[in-house]
Amino acid sequence: MAKPNLMIHTLLLLILAFTEFPTSPLAESPNNNEPFVGVNIGTDVSNLLAPSDLVSFLKKQKITHIRIYDSNPDILGALSGSNITVTISVPNNELLGIGSSNTTALSWIRKNVVAYYPKTLIAGISVGDEVLTAVPSSAPLLLPALESLYTALVASKLHNSIKISTPHSASIIQEPFPPSQAYFNQSLSSIILPLLQFLSKTGSPLMLNLYPYYVFMQNKDLVPLEYSLFKPLKFSKEMVDPNTLLHYTNVYDAMVDAAYFSMKNFNVTDVVVLVTETGWPSKGDSKEPYATKENADTYNSNLIKHVFDRSGTPLHPETTSSVYIYELFNEDLRSEPVSEANWGLFYGNATPCYLLRVSGVGGFLANDSANQTYCVAMDGVDKKTLQAALDWACGPGRANCSEIQPGESCFEPNNVKNHASYAFDSYYQNQGKATESCDFKGVAMITTSDPSHGSCIFPGSKQLINNTKQVVNSTQSSNAGEKLGFIAFKSTKFCASNSISLISLVAALPFMFLFIL
């Protein structure tokens, strides 16, 4: 019996040696160099969650990388011990003081970094926000501010742990397509070159805010919507750089490579791009017909998958940029246009604006790797209104309300809110979890928290259990060899450097896809 066990153990070790198990998209380890997807958190939000509640929400949603636009002490304090990595910011109005005084810079680092680190995982400092284009009069202060803050980090022995850079608008790059012809705005060359040299010397990234949405809106006659949303294109429709013959399947990659070519023109080739902002608005005015929930969902879902495919860009397939999605919450206090208040993944009350389709790369919403969501009654709703909605769901809506009858598993607690939640979820699940099916005249909301309790299993969880049973049964019906091969191919990422045979497989894949196209 010993020999078969030894063979099995050896086989398992070989499998583990050639595989890398996927993690959830927003839950990469803060201490590795793997690409991550984080979120920006703006504060122009009515009834913004209290810092402690915000951190709880982030943890619940498996978000482990965030960027804030200041160094809010309450948020930094609440992040202590949370294992959530944060990039903090120096607002534009503080550049003058920091850029003109090393003492001020040292005081800023001690107050906003040293006081919290390492219990709060501060990984980066973004100095200013699009200074070269938003407040060009402050441009001469940018490099002195960076250098003063870096010196203060060195004095605190934190320069190897915390990177420092400054976010730029994509507009500093001229002629972005084809990427090989891109270059930095020549009027800014005297400022950009020293900045790049500083980033190279300190091992810091080039921070860029990239918005394919605006590229599309400004070039609708030239840029297909599919190209902006990462939607699949036929090989013949891919954009080709005539100078490099590199094929581009999306606007985002082209913008990243335009930055790399622009840096190369300055002989800077060792600085990586970090995308500090990107996203798509879910609502707009009459002049913004493409700001829709469907397009926002498609862009952000495909973006997340794109990052965690780790395929890099056509120019640098070995390097995948990390990304911060703009943004976590809709900033409803923003002024017009309408889209300005609708870039969030969530509303201010922490319910999702739309449901990201990222189940193929791990869970984003709550703890469910299948994007499981439920429809429940909102708090504080008038009982008569709620009762009317419940009556409709169990009547014309044809929801299955048998479990909330007296003596059944979901009858207790015997109140309108509990019964309505069960009925709402039954209707929502029957309608394929369509967002519009969870409204009931404004008394219902979508949640990622399973409302099941005790022996009461809500319809959404019953479906999940049934789906799991089907997968288990189908797996059990195959032989052991087939199971092993299926699991290894579906749930692991191959590491080509570990096996010549794997390299051959990877090399063959492009031709397979071309054949399919």
C-alpha positions as CSV (number, residue, x, y, z in Angstrom):
1,M,0.0,0.0,0.0
2,A,2.9,2.3,0.6
3,K,4.0,2.5,-3.1
4,P,0.6,3.8,-4.5
5,N,0.5,6.5,-1.7
6,L,4.0,7.6,-2.6
7,M,3.1,7.8,-6.3
8,I,0.0,9.8,-5.5
9,H,2.0,12.2,-3.3
10,T,4.7,12.6,-6.0
11,L,2.0,13.3,-8.6
12,L,0.4,15.9,-6.4
13,L,3.8,17.7,-5.9
14,L,4.4,17.8,-9.6
15,I,0.9,19.3,-10.2
16,L,1.6,21.9,-7.6
17,A,5.0,22.7,-9.1
18,F,3.4,23.5,-12.4
19,T,0.4,25.4,-11.3
20,E,-0.5,28.7,-9.7
21,F,-3.9,28.9,-8.0
22,P,-5.9,32.0,-8.8
23,T,-7.0,34.5,-6.2
24,S,-9.9,36.9,-6.1
25,P,-9.4,40.0,-8.3
26,L,-9.2,42.5,-5.6
27,A,-7.4,40.3,-3.1
28,E,-3.8,40.1,-4.2
29,S,-1.2,39.9,-1.5
30,P,0.0,43.4,-0.7
31,N,3.6,42.2,-0.4
32,N,4.1,40.7,-3.9
33,N,4.8,42.1,-7.3
34,E,1.7,40.6,-9.0
35,P,-0.6,43.0,-10.7
36,F,-3.6,44.1,-8.6
37,V,-6.9,45.9,-9.1
38,G,-7.8,48.5,-6.5
39,V,-10.3,51.2,-6.2
40,N,-10.2,55.0,-5.7
41,I,-12.4,56.3,-2.9
42,G,-13.7,59.8,-3.4
43,T,-15.6,61.6,-0.6
44,D,-18.2,63.8,-2.4
45,V,-20.8,61.3,-1.2
46,S,-23.9,61.9,0.9
47,N,-23.9,59.9,4.1
48,L,-20.4,58.5,3.4
49,L,-19.8,55.4,5.5
50,A,-18.0,56.0,8.8
51,P,-14.3,54.9,8.5
52,S,-14.8,51.8,10.6
53,D,-17.8,50.8,8.5
54,L,-15.9,51.6,5.3
55,V,-13.1,49.3,6.3
56,S,-15.6,46.5,7.2
57,F,-17.3,47.1,3.8
58,L,-13.9,46.8,2.0
59,K,-13.1,43.6,3.7
60,K,-16.5,42.2,3.0
61,Q,-16.1,43.0,-0.7
62,K,-12.6,41.5,-0.8
63,I,-11.0,44.8,-1.8
64,T,-7.4,44.9,-0.6
65,H,-6.0,47.9,-2.5
66,I,-7.4,51.4,-2.2
67,R,-6.3,54.9,-3.1
68,I,-7.6,58.0,-1.3
69,Y,-7.2,61.6,-2.3
70,D,-5.7,62.9,0.9
71,S,-4.3,61.4,4.1
72,N,-7.5,61.3,6.1
73,P,-6.4,60.3,9.7
74,D,-9.7,58.6,10.5
75,I,-9.5,56.4,7.5
76,L,-5.8,55.6,8.1
77,G,-6.5,54.8,11.7
78,A,-9.4,52.5,10.8
79,L,-7.2,50.7,8.3
80,S,-4.8,49.7,11.0
81,G,-4.5,45.9,11.1
82,S,-6.9,45.4,8.2
83,N,-4.3,44.1,5.7
84,I,-5.7,46.6,3.2
85,T,-3.0,48.4,1.2
86,V,-3.5,52.1,0.7
87,T,-2.0,54.8,-1.4
88,I,-2.4,58.2,0.1
89,S,-2.2,61.6,-1.6
90,V,-0.8,65.0,-1.2
91,P,-3.5,67.5,-2.4
92,N,-2.4,70.1,-5.0
93,N,-2.9,72.9,-2.4
94,E,-0.1,71.5,-0.2
95,L,2.5,71.4,-3.0
96,L,3.8,74.9,-2.3
97,G,4.7,74.2,1.4
98,I,6.2,70.8,0.8
99,G,8.1,71.7,-2.4
100,S,9.7,74.7,-0.8
101,S,10.6,73.3,2.6
102,N,12.4,70.0,3.5
103,T,11.2,70.6,7.1
104,T,7.6,70.7,6.0
105,A,8.0,67.5,3.9
106,L,9.6,65.7,6.9
107,S,6.7,66.9,9.1
108,W,4.2,65.6,6.5
109,I,5.8,62.2,6.4
110,R,6.0,61.9,10.2
111,K,2.3,63.0,10.6
112,N,0.7,61.0,7.7
113,V,3.0,58.0,7.3
114,V,5.3,57.2,10.2
115,A,2.4,57.7,12.7
116,Y,0.5,54.8,11.0
117,Y,3.0,52.6,9.3
118,P,3.3,49.5,9.4
119,K,0.0,48.7,11.2
120,T,-1.6,50.6,8.3
121,L,-0.2,49.3,5.0
122,I,0.8,52.5,3.3
123,A,2.3,51.4,0.0
124,G,2.5,54.6,-2.0
125,I,2.2,58.4,-2.0
126,S,0.6,60.2,-5.0
127,V,1.8,63.8,-5.0
128,G,-0.7,66.2,-6.5
129,D,-3.3,65.3,-9.1
130,E,-2.7,66.0,-12.8
131,V,-0.6,69.0,-11.9
132,L,1.0,69.5,-15.3
133,T,-2.4,70.0,-17.0
134,A,-4.8,71.0,-14.2
135,V,-2.6,73.6,-12.4
136,P,0.4,74.2,-14.7
137,S,1.4,77.2,-12.5
138,S,2.4,74.6,-9.8
139,A,4.4,72.4,-12.2
140,P,7.8,73.8,-11.1
141,L,6.9,72.7,-7.5
142,L,6.3,69.1,-8.5
143,L,9.8,67.7,-8.6
144,P,11.0,69.6,-5.5
145,A,8.0,68.2,-3.6
146,L,8.7,64.7,-4.7
147,E,12.4,65.0,-3.8
148,S,11.7,66.5,-0.4
149,L,9.2,63.8,0.5
150,Y,11.5,61.0,-0.8
151,T,14.3,62.4,1.4
152,A,11.9,62.4,4.3
153,L,11.1,58.7,3.6
154,V,14.8,57.9,3.5
155,A,15.3,59.6,6.8
156,S,12.5,57.4,8.2
157,K,14.0,54.3,6.5
158,L,10.7,53.8,4.6
159,H,11.9,54.6,1.0
160,N,12.2,50.9,0.1
161,S,8.7,50.1,1.3
162,I,6.7,53.1,0.1
163,K,6.9,54.4,-3.5
164,I,6.2,58.0,-4.4
165,S,5.1,59.4,-7.7
166,T,2.6,61.9,-9.2
167,P,-0.5,61.1,-11.3
168,H,-0.7,62.5,-14.8
169,S,-3.6,63.0,-17.2
170,A,-3.3,61.0,-20.4
171,S,-3.3,64.3,-22.3
172,I,0.4,64.8,-21.6
173,I,1.0,62.2,-24.3
174,Q,0.6,63.5,-27.9
175,E,-0.4,61.4,-30.9
176,P,-1.2,58.3,-28.8
177,F,-2.1,56.1,-31.8
178,P,-0.3,54.4,-33.3
179,P,1.5,54.0,-29.9
180,S,5.0,53.8,-31.6
181,Q,4.6,57.5,-32.7
182,A,3.4,58.8,-29.3
183,Y,5.5,61.4,-27.4
184,F,5.2,63.6,-24.4
185,N,3.9,67.1,-24.9
186,Q,7.1,68.9,-25.9
187,S,6.2,72.1,-24.0
188,L,6.4,70.0,-20.8
189,S,9.7,68.2,-21.7
190,S,11.8,70.2,-19.4
191,I,9.6,69.1,-16.5
192,I,8.8,65.5,-17.6
193,L,12.3,64.3,-18.2
194,P,13.6,65.1,-14.7
195,L,10.5,63.5,-13.3
196,L,11.1,60.3,-15.2
197,Q,14.7,60.3,-14.1
198,F,13.6,60.6,-10.5
199,L,11.1,57.7,-11.0
200,S,13.9,55.6,-12.5
201,K,16.3,56.4,-9.7
202,T,13.8,55.6,-6.9
203,G,12.2,52.6,-8.6
204,S,8.8,54.3,-8.6
205,P,6.0,54.0,-11.3
206,L,4.7,56.4,-13.8
207,M,1.2,57.2,-12.5
208,L,-1.3,57.7,-15.3
209,N,-5.1,58.4,-15.3
210,L,-6.4,56.6,-18.5
211,Y,-10.0,56.9,-19.7
212,P,-10.9,55.0,-22.9
213,Y,-14.4,56.4,-22.3
214,Y,-13.2,59.9,-23.2
215,V,-11.1,58.6,-26.1
216,F,-14.2,57.0,-27.5
217,M,-16.5,60.0,-26.9
218,Q,-14.0,62.3,-28.7
219,N,-13.4,59.9,-31.6
220,K,-16.7,58.0,-32.1
221,D,-16.3,58.0,-35.9
222,L,-12.9,56.4,-35.6
223,V,-12.9,54.3,-32.5
224,P,-15.4,51.4,-32.3
225,L,-17.2,51.0,-29.0
226,E,-16.2,47.4,-28.8
227,Y,-12.5,48.5,-29.0
228,S,-13.1,50.7,-26.0
229,L,-14.9,48.1,-23.9
230,F,-12.4,45.2,-24.3
231,K,-15.0,43.3,-26.4
232,P,-13.5,40.6,-28.7
233,L,-12.6,41.7,-32.2
234,K,-12.0,39.6,-35.2
235,F,-8.3,39.5,-36.1
236,S,-9.0,41.5,-39.3
237,K,-10.5,44.3,-37.2
238,E,-7.7,44.7,-34.7
239,M,-5.8,48.0,-34.8
240,V,-2.3,47.5,-36.1
241,D,0.6,49.8,-35.4
242,P,2.2,50.2,-38.9
243,N,5.7,50.7,-37.4
244,T,5.8,47.7,-35.1
245,L,3.1,45.5,-36.7
246,L,1.8,45.0,-33.1
247,H,-2.0,44.2,-33.0
248,Y,-4.1,46.1,-30.4
249,T,-7.5,44.7,-29.4
250,N,-8.5,47.5,-27.0
251,V,-7.9,51.2,-26.4
252,Y,-6.5,50.7,-22.9
253,D,-3.5,48.7,-24.0
254,A,-2.8,51.2,-26.8
255,M,-2.8,54.0,-24.2
256,V,-0.4,52.1,-21.9
257,D,2.0,51.3,-24.7
258,A,1.8,55.0,-25.9
259,A,3.2,55.8,-22.5
260,Y,6.0,53.3,-22.8
261,F,7.0,54.6,-26.2
262,S,6.9,58.1,-24.9
263,M,9.3,57.2,-22.1
264,K,11.5,55.4,-24.6
265,N,11.9,58.6,-26.5
266,F,13.6,60.0,-23.4
267,N,15.7,56.9,-23.1
268,V,13.8,55.8,-20.0
269,T,13.0,52.1,-20.2
270,D,12.9,50.9,-16.6
271,V,9.8,52.7,-15.3
272,V,6.6,50.8,-15.2
273,V,3.1,52.3,-15.7
274,L,0.7,52.3,-12.8
275,V,-2.9,53.2,-13.8
276,T,-4.1,55.4,-10.9
277,E,-7.6,56.0,-12.5
278,T,-9.7,54.3,-15.1
279,G,-13.4,53.4,-15.4
280,W,-16.6,54.1,-17.2
281,P,-19.7,56.1,-16.0
282,S,-23.0,54.2,-15.6
283,K,-25.2,57.2,-16.2
284,G,-25.0,60.4,-18.3
285,D,-27.1,63.2,-19.7
286,S,-28.5,63.4,-23.2
287,K,-25.1,64.2,-24.6
288,E,-23.6,61.1,-23.0
289,P,-25.7,58.2,-24.4
290,Y,-22.9,55.7,-23.9
291,A,-22.7,56.3,-20.2
292,T,-24.8,53.3,-19.3
293,K,-24.8,50.6,-16.6
294,E,-24.3,48.0,-19.3
295,N,-21.2,49.7,-20.8
296,A,-19.8,50.5,-17.3
297,D,-20.3,46.8,-16.3
298,T,-18.7,45.6,-19.5
299,Y,-15.7,47.9,-19.3
300,N,-14.9,47.3,-15.6
301,S,-15.6,43.5,-15.7
302,N,-13.4,43.1,-18.8
303,L,-10.7,45.4,-17.3
304,I,-10.5,43.2,-14.2
305,K,-10.2,40.0,-16.3
306,H,-7.6,41.7,-18.5
307,V,-5.4,42.6,-15.6
308,F,-5.7,39.1,-14.0
309,D,-5.0,37.4,-17.3
310,R,-1.5,38.9,-16.8
311,S,-1.0,39.2,-20.5
312,G,0.6,42.6,-20.4
313,T,0.4,44.8,-23.5
314,P,1.5,44.0,-27.1
315,L,4.7,45.9,-26.5
316,H,5.4,44.5,-23.0
317,P,3.6,41.2,-22.7
318,E,5.8,40.5,-19.7
319,T,4.5,43.5,-17.7
320,T,0.9,43.9,-16.6
321,S,0.1,47.3,-15.1
322,S,-1.8,47.4,-11.8
323,V,-5.0,49.5,-11.9
324,Y,-7.2,51.5,-9.6
325,I,-10.8,51.7,-10.8
326,Y,-12.5,55.1,-10.5
327,E,-14.3,54.7,-8.3
328,L,-15.8,52.8,-5.3
329,F,-18.9,55.0,-4.7
330,N,-21.0,57.3,-6.8
331,E,-20.0,60.8,-5.7
332,D,-23.6,62.2,-5.8
333,L,-22.4,65.6,-4.6
334,R,-20.5,66.2,-7.8
335,S,-21.7,68.9,-10.2
336,E,-22.8,68.4,-13.8
337,P,-22.4,66.8,-16.2
338,V,-24.5,63.9,-14.9
339,S,-21.7,61.4,-15.5
340,E,-19.5,63.1,-13.0
341,A,-21.6,61.7,-10.2
342,N,-21.9,58.2,-11.7
343,W,-18.5,56.5,-11.9
344,G,-19.0,54.3,-8.8
345,L,-19.3,50.6,-8.5
346,F,-21.6,51.2,-5.5
347,Y,-24.1,53.8,-4.4
348,G,-23.4,55.7,-1.2
349,N,-25.6,53.2,0.7
350,A,-23.2,50.5,-0.3
351,T,-25.5,48.7,-2.7
352,P,-24.0,47.8,-6.1
353,C,-24.8,50.1,-9.0
354,Y,-24.5,47.0,-11.3
355,L,-23.1,43.5,-10.9
356,L,-19.6,42.9,-12.2
357,R,-19.2,39.8,-14.3
358,V,-15.9,38.6,-13.0
359,S,-16.7,35.1,-11.7
360,G,-14.1,33.6,-14.0
361,V,-11.3,35.2,-12.0
362,G,-12.6,35.0,-8.5
363,G,-15.1,36.8,-6.2
364,F,-15.5,40.5,-6.2
365,L,-18.8,41.0,-4.5
366,A,-18.9,39.6,-0.9
367,N,-17.7,36.0,-0.3
368,D,-19.2,34.4,-3.3
369,S,-17.0,33.3,-6.2
370,A,-20.1,33.0,-8.4
371,N,-21.2,36.6,-8.0
372,Q,-24.2,35.4,-5.9
373,T,-26.7,38.2,-5.2
374,Y,-30.0,38.5,-3.5
375,C,-33.0,40.9,-3.5
376,V,-34.2,42.0,-0.1
377,A,-36.5,44.6,1.5
378,M,-34.9,47.9,2.4
379,D,-34.8,49.1,5.9
380,G,-37.1,51.8,7.1
381,V,-39.8,51.3,4.5
382,D,-43.5,52.0,5.3
383,K,-45.2,48.7,6.2
384,K,-48.2,49.3,4.1
385,T,-46.1,49.9,1.0
386,L,-44.0,46.8,1.8
387,Q,-47.1,44.7,2.3
388,A,-48.4,45.8,-1.1
389,A,-45.2,44.8,-2.7
390,L,-45.2,41.5,-0.9
391,D,-48.8,40.8,-2.1
392,W,-47.8,41.6,-5.7
393,A,-44.7,39.3,-5.6
394,C,-46.7,36.4,-4.2
395,G,-49.6,37.1,-6.6
396,P,-49.1,38.5,-10.1
397,G,-45.3,38.1,-9.7
398,R,-45.6,34.4,-9.2
399,A,-42.9,34.2,-6.5
400,N,-42.7,31.0,-4.6
401,C,-44.0,32.1,-1.2
402,S,-44.7,28.6,0.3
403,E,-41.7,28.8,2.7
404,I,-43.1,31.9,4.4
405,Q,-46.5,30.3,5.3
406,P,-47.2,29.4,9.0
407,G,-45.2,26.4,10.1
408,E,-42.7,26.5,7.3
409,S,-39.0,27.1,7.6
410,C,-39.0,30.9,6.7
411,F,-42.2,31.9,8.5
412,E,-40.2,33.2,11.5
413,P,-39.5,35.9,12.2
414,N,-43.2,36.6,11.4
415,N,-43.0,40.2,10.1
416,V,-43.6,41.9,6.8
417,K,-40.0,42.7,6.1
418,N,-38.8,39.1,6.5
419,H,-41.6,37.7,4.4
420,A,-41.1,40.4,1.7
421,S,-37.4,39.8,1.5
422,Y,-38.0,36.1,0.8
423,A,-40.7,36.8,-1.8
424,F,-38.6,39.5,-3.4
425,D,-35.6,37.2,-3.7
426,S,-37.8,34.4,-5.2
427,Y,-39.0,36.8,-7.9
428,Y,-35.5,38.2,-8.5
429,Q,-34.0,34.8,-8.9
430,N,-36.8,33.7,-11.2
431,Q,-36.2,36.7,-13.4
432,G,-32.5,35.8,-13.9
433,K,-31.3,38.3,-11.3
434,A,-32.0,41.2,-13.7
435,T,-31.3,44.4,-11.8
436,E,-34.6,46.0,-12.7
437,S,-36.5,43.0,-11.2
438,C,-35.3,44.1,-7.7
439,D,-37.1,47.4,-7.3
440,F,-40.7,46.9,-6.2
441,K,-41.3,50.7,-6.5
442,G,-38.2,51.5,-4.5
443,V,-38.7,49.3,-1.5
444,A,-36.1,46.6,-2.5
445,M,-32.4,46.4,-3.0
446,I,-29.7,44.0,-4.2
447,T,-27.3,42.7,-1.7
448,T,-24.4,40.3,-1.7
449,S,-25.0,39.2,1.8
450,D,-26.8,35.9,2.1
451,P,-30.1,36.7,4.0
452,S,-30.6,33.0,4.9
453,H,-30.9,32.3,8.6
454,G,-31.2,29.1,10.6
455,S,-33.1,26.5,8.6
456,C,-34.5,29.2,6.3
457,I,-32.6,29.0,3.0
458,F,-33.4,31.9,0.6
459,P,-34.0,31.0,-3.1
460,G,-30.7,32.4,-4.2
461,S,-28.8,30.1,-1.9
462,K,-31.0,27.1,-2.9
463,Q,-29.9,27.7,-6.5
464,L,-26.3,27.9,-5.6
465,I,-26.6,24.7,-3.6
466,N,-28.3,22.9,-6.5
467,N,-25.7,24.2,-9.0
468,T,-22.9,22.9,-6.7
469,K,-24.6,19.5,-6.5
470,Q,-24.8,19.3,-10.3
471,V,-21.1,20.1,-10.6
472,V,-20.2,17.5,-8.0
473,N,-22.3,14.8,-9.6
474,S,-21.0,15.5,-13.1
475,T,-17.4,15.3,-11.7
476,Q,-18.1,12.1,-9.9
477,S,-19.4,10.5,-13.1
478,S,-16.0,10.8,-14.8
479,N,-12.9,8.6,-14.1
480,A,-10.0,9.8,-11.9
481,G,-7.7,10.6,-14.8
482,E,-10.4,12.8,-16.5
483,K,-11.1,14.6,-13.2
484,L,-7.5,15.4,-12.7
485,G,-7.0,16.8,-16.1
486,F,-10.2,18.9,-16.1
487,I,-9.5,20.4,-12.7
488,A,-5.9,21.3,-13.6
489,F,-6.9,23.0,-16.8
490,K,-9.9,24.9,-15.5
491,S,-8.6,26.2,-12.2
492,T,-4.9,26.8,-12.6
493,K,-2.6,29.2,-14.4
494,F,0.3,27.4,-16.1
495,C,3.8,28.6,-15.4
496,A,5.6,28.1,-18.8
497,S,9.0,28.6,-17.3
498,N,8.7,25.3,-15.5
499,S,8.1,23.0,-18.4
500,I,9.1,22.7,-22.1
501,S,5.8,21.0,-22.8
502,L,3.9,23.9,-21.3
503,I,5.8,26.3,-23.5
504,S,4.8,24.3,-26.5
505,L,1.2,24.4,-25.4
506,V,1.2,28.2,-24.9
507,A,3.0,28.7,-28.2
508,A,0.3,26.7,-30.0
509,L,-2.7,28.7,-28.5
510,P,-2.4,31.8,-30.7
511,F,-2.7,29.6,-33.8
512,M,-5.7,27.8,-32.3
513,F,-7.4,31.1,-31.7
514,L,-6.6,32.3,-35.2
515,F,-8.1,29.1,-36.6
516,I,-11.3,29.7,-34.5
517,L,-11.5,33.3,-35.9
